[in-house]
């Protein structure tokens, strides 16, 4: 089973939407977290170590992830989806972006 982690800043809109979109897939174990200390679910070292693939929403998230968790970033693939913070949770357009871009990296 492939372990997928979606990461944004606050874990309120984008990353939880990504988690929701792919959580019903029986071949995937999916989580989401936020990089900010006050995120709904703050990203922990154990989350990074657990994941096979980490999807970040912006390049700044990728840089912050690498800086904060470089000691546990080993073989995980980190993919930037370039999704700006312009969407609400479960926004139809955001769901379509996830469905269009993510599968090429996980299947």
Secondary structure by P-SEA (a helix, b strand, c coil): cbbbbbbcccccccaaaaaaacccccccbbbbbbccccccccccaaaaaaccbbbbccaaaaaaaaaacccccccbbbbbcccccccccccaaaaaaaaaccccccc
